[in-house]
Amino acid sequence: MGGLVAIPLILSKELCLQHDLLTQSHLISTIFFVSGICTLLQVLFGVRLPIIQGGTFAFLTPTLAMLSLPKWKCPAWTQNATLVNASSPEFIEVWQTRMREVQGAIIVASCFQIFVGFSGLIGFLMRFIGPLTIAPTITLVALPLFDSAGDEAGQHWGIAFMTISFIVLFSQYLKDVSVPLPSYQRGKKCHLSPVYLFQIFPVLLGLSLSWLLCYVLTVTDVLPADPSSYGHLARTDTRGDVLSQAPWFRLPYPGQWGVPTVSLAGIFGILAGVISSMLESVGDYYACARLSGAPPPPKHAVSRGIGVEGIGCLLAGAWGTGNGTTSYSENVGALGITKVGSRTVIVAGACAMLLGGIFGKVGAMLASIPAPVIGGMFLVMFGVITAVGISNLQYTDMNSSRNIFIFGFSVFAGLTVPNWASKNSTLLETGIIQLDQVIQVLLTTGMFVGGLLGFILDNTIPGTQEERGLLAWKHSHKGEADNSQLVSKVYDLPFGIGTKHGALSWFRYLPACPKRQPGGKRMGELKAAGQESSVKASSERDSEIGADTRI
């Protein structure tokens, strides 16, 4: 949930919406609604693993770079709350033109992801992309956002550190403490089951407690009421009006902000985010399969998953979330905690997101969270994303001076070049406006600069596959040979699509479609011979990880 709330709030400043809380709440509702649709598509027709889809920070960095172009910088009057009339046509046009530009770039870039997925090209690309490309790319997704985190947390550092303390307490110190909650299961009926609430919902619990304490400090007037005083934005009544203004029900729809527009600069910038998102998702698929007790996903399932994520980005662009969609690593981690790898649970979660997107008060409530509470969440969240990027180096030999140079240089250049380019944009002018914008967006996107340097250096500087981490990387994404019947049961398309219904002869040539075994007799033999071994393999896997694998 943290990512779904954080992304619209970060974007709102560059969209000139920092003083329009009602529209911020609409953006939050929209990203919830679209995430629900994308999750249903992924679980039913994509990779078919129990994995949540949601907004991605990989799109956020290039989006902010695009909106920082001189053409899209917010007018000075939109920074003054007293001059902003959120219902005026002039103000609406200011922020909607920027949103439509972002939408257009996401829609076009998503077509590339759809092509890469459904064509099976993702497998070819993974031959050249290893840990030393992925590590700086993901690391530089979060590092440039330190400014946003500092601005929000700096509104009241005490409240921000209180939020951090709660999140750290729940996620680290109390993660092994279970809470007995009533549950129902066949054979056991109603009974108390231990649930690790603190480890599953550390961010939600941390935000809720901090929010409650801010409310108490507001009612007791401990926090200053003077808008010019330090700490005023920690009060809950500074954003409280949005709850009364927001409608109870609001159905997001495609094109709600107008017809999307397209520019080359935006497309190339978002493409860098698309590539980063795809690489992260492939790793999530394998991790999700392992934790849910499923066999490693075959190539057709991975290709289909990436393709469906591309469709999800297309829908996100059409609806106007200001972002794309990707597989949530947080959800994969939750599978290891709950031991429940069930599609039904994820479908129920997707339906909850759909309802949350329709109920306008939900988005308004989340938009009313005090700024320093959000800042505290940002500090934790962006730190974790940075660490996730660095953790990819575990596959490489970090005693190698080659690898140390590639990673260190890529990350430092990914911070230095964008900083210089943003301050010296006039030196990059070629006289061709469209080309100038493309160069400016790419060079101010740290994840593009660092990822590109990591890719070039890793594939040109001599080094063994073991040294580069490619052997360990491939081994981690390669499971034991599982029974074909079990693989078919988990990853084949639902409702008999491609097997019983519409089983055309040319289906087997499509990279995203499951390969049919030739001959009905052979299938019958496989079914009879494999049933026993399938059950045995599944039970062994379940007992090994202690998972409820009702996929």
C-alpha positions as CSV (number, residue, x, y, z in Angstrom):
1,M,0.0,0.0,0.0
2,G,2.9,2.3,0.7
3,G,3.9,2.5,-3.0
4,L,0.4,3.1,-4.1
5,V,0.1,6.1,-1.8
6,A,3.6,7.4,-2.2
7,I,3.7,7.6,-6.0
8,P,0.8,10.0,-6.5
9,L,1.9,12.2,-3.6
10,I,5.4,12.5,-5.1
11,L,4.0,13.2,-8.6
12,S,1.6,15.9,-7.3
13,K,4.3,18.5,-6.8
14,E,5.6,18.2,-10.4
15,L,2.0,18.2,-11.7
16,C,1.4,21.5,-9.8
17,L,-1.1,19.8,-7.5
18,Q,0.6,20.3,-4.1
19,H,-2.3,22.6,-3.1
20,D,-5.1,20.5,-4.6
21,L,-5.7,17.7,-2.2
22,L,-8.9,16.6,-3.8
23,T,-7.3,15.8,-7.1
24,Q,-4.5,14.0,-5.2
25,S,-7.1,11.8,-3.7
26,H,-8.5,11.1,-7.2
27,L,-5.1,10.0,-8.3
28,I,-4.7,7.7,-5.4
29,S,-8.1,6.2,-6.1
30,T,-7.3,5.8,-9.7
31,I,-4.0,3.9,-9.1
32,F,-5.8,1.6,-6.6
33,F,-8.5,0.8,-9.2
34,V,-6.1,0.2,-12.0
35,S,-3.8,-1.9,-9.8
36,G,-6.8,-4.1,-9.0
37,I,-7.5,-4.6,-12.7
38,C,-3.9,-5.4,-13.5
39,T,-3.6,-7.9,-10.6
40,L,-6.7,-9.8,-11.9
41,L,-5.2,-9.9,-15.4
42,Q,-1.8,-11.1,-14.2
43,V,-3.2,-13.8,-11.9
44,L,-5.8,-15.1,-14.4
45,F,-4.0,-14.7,-17.8
46,G,-0.4,-13.6,-17.1
47,V,2.2,-15.6,-15.2
48,R,-0.6,-17.0,-13.1
49,L,1.3,-16.8,-9.8
50,P,-0.2,-15.2,-6.7
51,I,1.5,-11.8,-7.2
52,I,0.2,-8.3,-6.7
53,Q,0.5,-5.6,-9.4
54,G,0.9,-2.0,-8.5
55,G,2.7,1.3,-9.3
56,T,6.4,1.3,-9.9
57,F,9.1,3.7,-8.8
58,A,11.1,2.7,-11.9
59,F,8.7,5.0,-13.9
60,L,8.8,7.8,-11.3
61,T,12.4,8.9,-11.9
62,P,12.1,9.4,-15.7
63,T,8.6,11.0,-15.2
64,L,10.1,13.6,-12.8
65,A,12.9,14.2,-15.3
66,M,10.4,14.8,-18.1
67,L,8.3,17.2,-15.9
68,S,11.4,19.1,-15.0
69,L,11.9,20.3,-18.6
70,P,11.4,24.1,-18.9
71,K,8.2,23.5,-20.9
72,W,6.6,21.7,-18.0
73,K,7.8,23.6,-15.0
74,C,4.9,24.8,-12.9
75,P,3.9,28.5,-13.0
76,A,4.9,30.4,-9.9
77,W,1.3,31.1,-9.0
78,T,0.5,27.4,-8.5
79,Q,3.1,27.3,-5.7
80,N,1.0,29.8,-3.7
81,A,-2.0,28.2,-1.9
82,T,-3.8,31.6,-1.7
83,L,-3.7,32.0,-5.5
84,V,-4.8,28.5,-6.4
85,N,-8.5,27.9,-7.2
86,A,-8.6,24.1,-7.8
87,S,-11.9,24.4,-9.7
88,S,-10.9,27.1,-12.1
89,P,-10.5,26.1,-15.8
90,E,-7.0,27.7,-15.9
91,F,-5.7,25.6,-13.0
92,I,-7.3,22.4,-14.3
93,E,-5.7,22.9,-17.7
94,V,-2.3,23.5,-16.1
95,W,-2.1,20.2,-14.4
96,Q,-4.1,18.1,-16.9
97,T,-1.8,19.1,-19.8
98,R,1.2,17.7,-17.8
99,M,-0.7,14.5,-16.9
100,R,-1.7,13.9,-20.5
101,E,1.9,14.2,-21.6
102,V,2.9,11.6,-19.0
103,Q,0.0,9.4,-20.1
104,G,1.0,9.4,-23.7
105,A,4.6,8.5,-22.9
106,I,3.5,5.6,-20.8
107,I,1.1,4.3,-23.4
108,V,3.6,4.3,-26.2
109,A,6.4,2.8,-24.0
110,S,4.1,0.1,-22.8
111,C,3.7,-1.1,-26.4
112,F,7.5,-2.0,-26.3
113,Q,7.0,-4.0,-23.2
114,I,4.0,-5.8,-24.7
115,F,6.1,-6.7,-27.8
116,V,9.1,-7.9,-25.7
117,G,6.8,-10.0,-23.6
118,F,4.6,-11.7,-26.1
119,S,7.4,-12.1,-28.7
120,G,9.6,-14.0,-26.2
121,L,12.4,-11.4,-26.6
122,I,12.8,-11.1,-22.8
123,G,14.6,-14.4,-22.8
124,F,17.1,-13.2,-25.4
125,L,17.7,-9.9,-23.5
126,M,18.4,-11.7,-20.2
127,R,21.5,-13.3,-21.8
128,F,23.2,-9.9,-21.8
129,I,21.8,-8.4,-18.6
130,G,23.3,-9.6,-15.3
131,P,23.6,-8.4,-11.7
132,L,26.1,-5.6,-12.6
133,T,23.5,-4.0,-14.9
134,I,20.5,-4.5,-12.6
135,A,22.2,-3.5,-9.3
136,P,23.0,0.2,-10.4
137,T,19.7,0.5,-12.3
138,I,17.5,-0.4,-9.3
139,T,19.8,1.4,-6.8
140,L,19.4,4.6,-8.8
141,V,15.6,4.3,-8.9
142,A,15.5,5.4,-5.2
143,L,18.7,7.4,-4.5
144,P,17.6,10.5,-6.5
145,L,14.4,10.7,-4.5
146,F,16.3,11.7,-1.3
147,D,15.2,15.3,-1.9
148,S,11.5,14.5,-1.8
149,A,11.9,12.4,1.3
150,G,13.9,15.2,3.0
151,D,11.4,17.9,2.1
152,E,8.4,15.9,3.5
153,A,10.2,14.6,6.7
154,G,11.7,18.0,7.3
155,Q,8.3,19.5,8.0
156,H,8.7,18.0,11.5
157,W,11.6,15.7,12.1
158,G,10.2,14.5,15.4
159,I,7.0,13.1,13.8
160,A,9.0,11.7,10.9
161,F,11.4,9.8,13.2
162,M,8.4,8.6,15.2
163,T,6.9,7.1,12.1
164,I,10.3,5.5,11.2
165,S,10.6,4.1,14.7
166,F,7.1,2.5,14.5
167,I,7.9,0.9,11.1
168,V,11.3,-0.4,12.3
169,L,9.8,-1.7,15.5
170,F,7.1,-3.6,13.7
171,S,9.1,-4.9,10.7
172,Q,12.3,-5.8,12.6
173,Y,11.9,-6.2,16.3
174,L,8.4,-7.6,16.5
175,K,8.4,-9.5,13.2
176,D,8.4,-12.9,15.0
177,V,5.6,-12.0,17.4
178,S,2.3,-13.6,16.3
179,V,-1.1,-12.3,17.2
180,P,-3.9,-15.0,17.7
181,L,-6.8,-14.1,15.4
182,P,-10.0,-16.1,14.7
183,S,-10.0,-18.1,11.4
184,Y,-11.9,-20.8,9.6
185,Q,-10.5,-23.9,7.9
186,R,-12.1,-27.1,6.7
187,G,-11.9,-29.8,9.4
188,K,-10.9,-27.3,12.1
189,K,-13.9,-24.9,11.7
190,C,-13.5,-21.7,13.8
191,H,-10.3,-21.5,15.7
192,L,-7.5,-19.1,16.7
193,S,-4.5,-19.0,14.3
194,P,-1.3,-17.2,14.9
195,V,-0.9,-14.3,12.4
196,Y,2.3,-12.2,12.1
197,L,0.5,-8.9,11.8
198,F,3.6,-6.8,12.6
199,Q,5.6,-8.4,9.8
200,I,2.8,-8.3,7.3
201,F,1.6,-4.7,7.9
202,P,4.5,-2.7,9.4
203,V,4.0,0.3,7.1
204,L,0.2,0.4,7.6
205,L,0.4,0.0,11.3
206,G,3.2,2.6,11.5
207,L,1.3,5.2,9.5
208,S,-1.9,4.6,11.4
209,L,-0.2,5.1,14.8
210,S,1.7,8.2,13.7
211,W,-1.4,9.6,12.2
212,L,-3.4,9.0,15.4
213,L,-0.7,10.7,17.5
214,C,-0.7,13.7,15.1
215,Y,-4.4,13.9,15.6
216,V,-4.0,13.9,19.4
217,L,-1.2,16.6,19.2
218,T,-3.5,18.7,16.9
219,V,-6.5,18.5,19.2
220,T,-4.4,19.4,22.3
221,D,-2.7,22.3,20.3
222,V,0.8,20.9,20.9
223,L,1.5,21.4,17.2
224,P,1.5,25.1,16.1
225,A,-1.6,26.5,14.5
226,D,0.3,29.3,12.8
227,P,1.0,28.3,9.2
228,S,4.3,30.1,9.2
229,S,5.6,28.1,12.3
230,Y,7.8,25.0,12.0
231,G,5.8,21.8,12.4
232,H,2.4,23.3,11.3
233,L,2.1,20.7,8.4
234,A,2.2,17.9,11.0
235,R,-1.3,18.9,12.1
236,T,-4.1,16.7,10.8
237,D,-6.5,19.7,10.2
238,T,-4.2,21.2,7.5
239,R,-5.4,18.5,5.1
240,G,-8.7,17.5,6.8
241,D,-11.0,19.4,4.4
242,V,-10.4,16.8,1.6
243,L,-12.4,14.2,3.5
244,S,-15.5,16.3,3.4
245,Q,-15.0,17.4,-0.2
246,A,-14.4,14.0,-1.7
247,P,-17.4,12.1,-3.0
248,W,-18.4,8.8,-1.5
249,F,-18.4,7.0,-4.9
250,R,-16.3,7.9,-7.9
251,L,-15.6,5.5,-10.8
252,P,-12.3,6.1,-12.5
253,Y,-12.4,5.8,-16.3
254,P,-10.0,5.9,-19.3
255,G,-9.4,9.4,-20.6
256,Q,-10.7,11.1,-17.4
257,W,-8.0,13.8,-17.7
258,G,-8.4,14.2,-21.5
259,V,-6.8,12.8,-24.6
260,P,-3.1,11.8,-24.0
261,T,-0.4,13.6,-25.9
262,V,3.0,12.2,-27.0
263,S,6.5,13.5,-27.1
264,L,9.8,11.7,-28.0
265,A,11.5,12.9,-24.8
266,G,8.8,11.3,-22.6
267,I,8.8,8.1,-24.5
268,F,12.6,7.5,-24.3
269,G,12.6,8.4,-20.6
270,I,9.8,6.0,-19.7
271,L,11.5,3.2,-21.9
272,A,14.3,3.2,-19.4
273,G,11.8,2.6,-16.6
274,V,10.1,-0.1,-18.6
275,I,13.4,-2.1,-19.0
276,S,14.2,-1.7,-15.3
277,S,10.7,-2.8,-14.3
278,M,10.8,-5.9,-16.6
279,L,14.1,-7.1,-15.1
280,E,12.9,-6.7,-11.6
281,S,9.6,-8.6,-12.4
282,V,11.5,-11.6,-13.9
283,G,13.3,-12.0,-10.6
284,D,10.0,-11.6,-8.7
285,Y,8.3,-14.4,-10.7
286,Y,11.0,-17.0,-9.7
287,A,11.0,-15.9,-6.1
288,C,7.2,-16.0,-6.0
289,A,7.1,-19.5,-7.5
290,R,9.7,-20.8,-4.9
291,L,7.9,-19.3,-1.9
292,S,4.4,-20.4,-3.0
293,G,5.6,-24.0,-3.6
294,A,5.1,-23.9,-7.4
295,P,7.6,-25.2,-10.0
296,P,9.8,-22.5,-11.6
297,P,7.9,-20.7,-14.3
298,P,8.5,-21.9,-17.8
299,K,9.6,-19.5,-20.6
300,H,6.0,-19.1,-22.0
301,A,4.7,-18.1,-18.5
302,V,7.5,-15.5,-18.0
303,S,6.9,-14.1,-21.5
304,R,3.2,-13.9,-20.9
305,G,3.7,-12.3,-17.5
306,I,5.9,-9.5,-19.0
307,G,3.4,-9.1,-21.8
308,V,0.5,-8.7,-19.4
309,E,2.5,-6.2,-17.3
310,G,2.8,-4.2,-20.6
311,I,-0.9,-4.3,-21.0
312,G,-1.2,-3.2,-17.4
313,C,1.0,-0.2,-18.2
314,L,-1.1,0.6,-21.2
315,L,-4.2,0.6,-19.0
316,A,-2.5,2.7,-16.4
317,G,-1.6,5.2,-19.1
318,A,-5.2,5.2,-20.4
319,W,-6.7,5.7,-17.0
320,G,-4.2,8.4,-16.0
321,T,-2.4,7.1,-12.9
322,G,0.7,9.0,-13.8
323,N,2.6,5.8,-13.5
324,G,2.9,2.2,-14.9
325,T,2.5,-1.1,-13.2
326,T,4.8,-3.9,-12.1
327,S,5.0,-6.9,-9.8
328,Y,5.3,-6.0,-6.1
329,S,8.4,-7.4,-4.4
330,E,6.7,-6.6,-1.0
331,N,3.9,-9.1,-1.9
332,V,6.5,-11.8,-2.7
333,G,8.1,-11.2,0.7
334,A,4.6,-11.5,2.4
335,L,4.2,-15.0,0.8
336,G,7.3,-16.2,2.8
337,I,5.7,-14.8,6.0
338,T,2.1,-16.0,5.6
339,K,2.9,-19.3,3.9
340,V,-0.3,-18.9,1.8
341,G,0.4,-19.1,-1.9
342,S,-3.2,-18.9,-3.2
343,R,-4.5,-17.2,-6.3
344,T,-7.9,-16.9,-4.5
345,V,-6.3,-14.7,-1.8
346,I,-4.7,-12.4,-4.4
347,V,-8.0,-12.2,-6.4
348,A,-9.7,-11.1,-3.2
349,G,-7.0,-8.5,-2.6
350,A,-7.5,-7.3,-6.2
351,C,-11.2,-6.9,-5.6
352,A,-10.4,-4.9,-2.4
353,M,-8.2,-2.6,-4.5
354,L,-11.0,-2.1,-7.0
355,L,-13.5,-1.2,-4.3
356,G,-10.9,1.1,-2.6
357,G,-10.6,2.9,-6.0
358,I,-14.3,3.3,-6.3
359,F,-14.9,4.6,-2.7
360,G,-13.7,8.2,-3.0
361,K,-13.4,8.6,0.8
362,V,-10.6,6.0,0.8
363,G,-8.3,8.0,-1.5
364,A,-9.2,11.2,0.4
365,M,-8.3,9.6,3.7
366,L,-4.9,8.6,2.4
367,A,-4.3,12.0,0.8
368,S,-4.9,13.6,4.2
369,I,-1.9,11.9,5.9
370,P,0.3,14.7,7.4
371,A,3.5,15.5,5.4
372,P,6.1,14.4,8.0
373,V,4.4,11.0,8.4
374,I,4.7,10.5,4.7
375,G,8.3,11.7,4.8
376,G,9.1,9.1,7.5
377,M,7.6,6.4,5.3
378,F,9.7,7.7,2.3
379,L,12.9,7.4,4.2
380,V,12.3,3.8,5.0
381,M,10.8,2.8,1.7
382,F,13.5,4.4,-0.5
383,G,16.2,3.0,1.7
384,V,14.9,-0.5,1.2
385,I,14.6,-0.1,-2.6
386,T,18.2,1.1,-2.7
387,A,19.3,-1.9,-0.6
388,V,17.3,-4.3,-2.9
389,G,19.3,-3.0,-5.9
390,I,22.6,-3.4,-4.1
391,S,21.6,-7.0,-3.0
392,N,21.9,-8.1,-6.6
393,L,25.7,-8.0,-6.1
394,Q,25.5,-11.1,-3.9
395,Y,25.7,-13.2,-7.2
396,T,28.9,-11.5,-8.3
397,D,32.5,-11.8,-7.0
398,M,32.9,-8.5,-5.1
399,N,36.6,-9.3,-4.4
400,S,37.1,-8.6,-8.1
401,S,38.4,-5.1,-8.9
402,R,36.6,-5.3,-12.2
403,N,33.2,-5.6,-10.5
404,I,33.9,-3.0,-7.9
405,F,34.9,-0.6,-10.6
406,I,31.8,-1.2,-12.8
407,F,29.3,-0.9,-9.9
408,G,31.0,2.0,-8.2
409,F,31.5,4.0,-11.4
410,S,28.0,3.3,-12.7
411,V,26.3,4.5,-9.5
412,F,28.5,7.6,-9.1
413,A,28.1,8.6,-12.7
414,G,24.3,8.0,-12.4
415,L,24.3,10.6,-9.6
416,T,26.8,13.1,-11.1
417,V,25.7,13.3,-14.8
418,P,22.0,14.0,-14.0
419,N,23.0,16.7,-11.5
420,W,25.3,18.4,-14.0
421,A,22.8,18.1,-16.9
422,S,20.0,19.7,-14.8
423,K,22.2,22.7,-14.0
424,N,23.7,23.1,-17.5
425,S,20.9,22.3,-19.9
426,T,21.9,25.2,-22.2
427,L,25.2,23.5,-23.0
428,L,23.3,20.5,-24.3
429,E,21.2,22.4,-26.8
430,T,21.5,21.3,-30.4
431,G,19.0,23.6,-32.0
432,I,16.5,20.8,-32.5
433,I,13.9,21.2,-29.8
434,Q,12.7,17.5,-29.9
435,L,16.3,16.2,-29.7
436,D,17.2,18.6,-27.0
437,Q,14.3,17.3,-24.9
438,V,15.2,13.7,-25.4
439,I,18.9,14.3,-24.4
440,Q,17.8,16.3,-21.4
441,V,15.4,13.7,-20.1
442,L,17.8,10.8,-20.6
443,L,20.8,12.5,-19.1
444,T,18.8,13.7,-16.1
445,T,17.5,10.1,-15.4
446,G,20.0,8.5,-13.1
447,M,18.8,5.0,-13.6
448,F,19.3,5.3,-17.4
449,V,22.8,6.7,-17.1
450,G,23.9,4.2,-14.4
451,G,22.2,1.2,-16.0
452,L,23.5,1.9,-19.5
453,L,27.1,2.3,-18.2
454,G,26.8,-0.9,-16.2
455,F,25.4,-2.8,-19.2
456,I,28.2,-1.5,-21.6
457,L,31.1,-2.1,-19.1
458,D,29.9,-5.5,-17.9
459,N,29.6,-6.8,-21.5
460,T,32.9,-5.3,-22.8
461,I,35.4,-5.6,-19.9
462,P,36.8,-9.2,-19.9
463,G,35.5,-11.3,-17.1
464,T,34.4,-14.9,-16.5
465,Q,30.8,-15.8,-16.2
466,E,31.4,-16.8,-12.6
467,E,33.1,-13.5,-11.8
468,R,30.3,-11.5,-13.5
469,G,27.7,-13.4,-11.4
470,L,25.9,-14.9,-14.5
471,L,26.3,-18.5,-13.4
472,A,24.9,-17.9,-9.9
473,W,22.2,-15.6,-11.4
474,K,21.1,-18.3,-13.8
475,H,21.2,-21.0,-11.1
476,S,19.0,-18.9,-8.9
477,H,16.5,-18.6,-11.7
478,K,16.6,-22.2,-12.6
479,G,14.7,-24.8,-10.5
480,E,14.7,-28.6,-10.5
481,A,13.0,-30.4,-13.3
482,D,9.3,-30.6,-12.2
483,N,6.6,-32.9,-13.5
484,S,5.1,-31.6,-16.7
485,Q,1.6,-32.1,-15.3
486,L,2.3,-29.9,-12.3
487,V,3.8,-27.2,-14.5
488,S,0.8,-27.4,-16.8
489,K,-1.6,-27.2,-13.9
490,V,0.0,-24.0,-12.5
491,Y,1.0,-22.1,-15.7
492,D,-1.4,-23.1,-18.5
493,L,-4.0,-20.6,-19.5
494,P,-7.4,-20.9,-17.6
495,F,-10.6,-22.3,-19.0
496,G,-8.8,-24.6,-21.3
497,I,-7.6,-21.8,-23.6
498,G,-5.0,-23.2,-26.0
499,T,-5.5,-26.8,-24.8
500,K,-9.2,-27.7,-24.9
501,H,-10.7,-24.6,-26.5
502,G,-9.1,-22.8,-29.4
503,A,-6.2,-25.4,-29.6
504,L,-5.1,-24.3,-33.0
505,S,-2.0,-26.0,-34.5
506,W,-0.1,-22.7,-34.8
507,F,-0.5,-21.9,-31.0
508,R,2.6,-23.9,-30.2
509,Y,4.7,-21.4,-32.2
510,L,3.6,-18.4,-30.0
511,P,6.3,-17.8,-27.3
512,A,3.6,-16.8,-24.7
513,C,1.4,-19.9,-25.2
514,P,2.0,-23.3,-23.5
515,K,3.3,-26.0,-25.6
516,R,0.9,-29.0,-26.2
517,Q,2.2,-32.5,-25.9
518,P,1.6,-34.3,-29.2
519,G,-1.2,-36.9,-29.3
520,G,-4.1,-37.5,-26.9
521,K,-2.8,-41.0,-26.1
522,R,0.5,-39.6,-25.0
523,M,-1.3,-37.0,-22.8
524,G,-3.3,-39.8,-21.2
525,E,-0.2,-41.7,-20.4
526,L,1.5,-38.7,-18.9
527,K,-1.5,-37.9,-16.8
528,A,-1.7,-41.5,-15.4
529,A,2.0,-41.8,-14.9
530,G,2.6,-38.3,-13.6
531,Q,-0.3,-38.0,-11.2
532,E,1.4,-39.8,-8.3
533,S,4.8,-38.2,-8.8
534,S,3.1,-34.7,-9.1
535,V,1.4,-35.1,-5.8
536,K,4.6,-36.4,-4.2
537,A,6.8,-33.5,-5.6
538,S,4.2,-30.9,-4.5
539,S,4.0,-32.4,-1.0
540,E,7.8,-32.5,-0.6
541,R,8.0,-28.9,-1.7
542,D,5.3,-27.8,0.7
543,S,6.8,-29.5,3.6
544,E,10.2,-28.0,2.8
545,I,9.0,-24.4,3.0
546,G,5.9,-24.9,5.1
547,A,3.6,-23.3,2.6
548,D,-0.2,-23.6,1.9
549,T,0.1,-23.9,-1.8
550,R,-3.5,-23.8,-2.9
551,I,-2.7,-22.1,-6.3
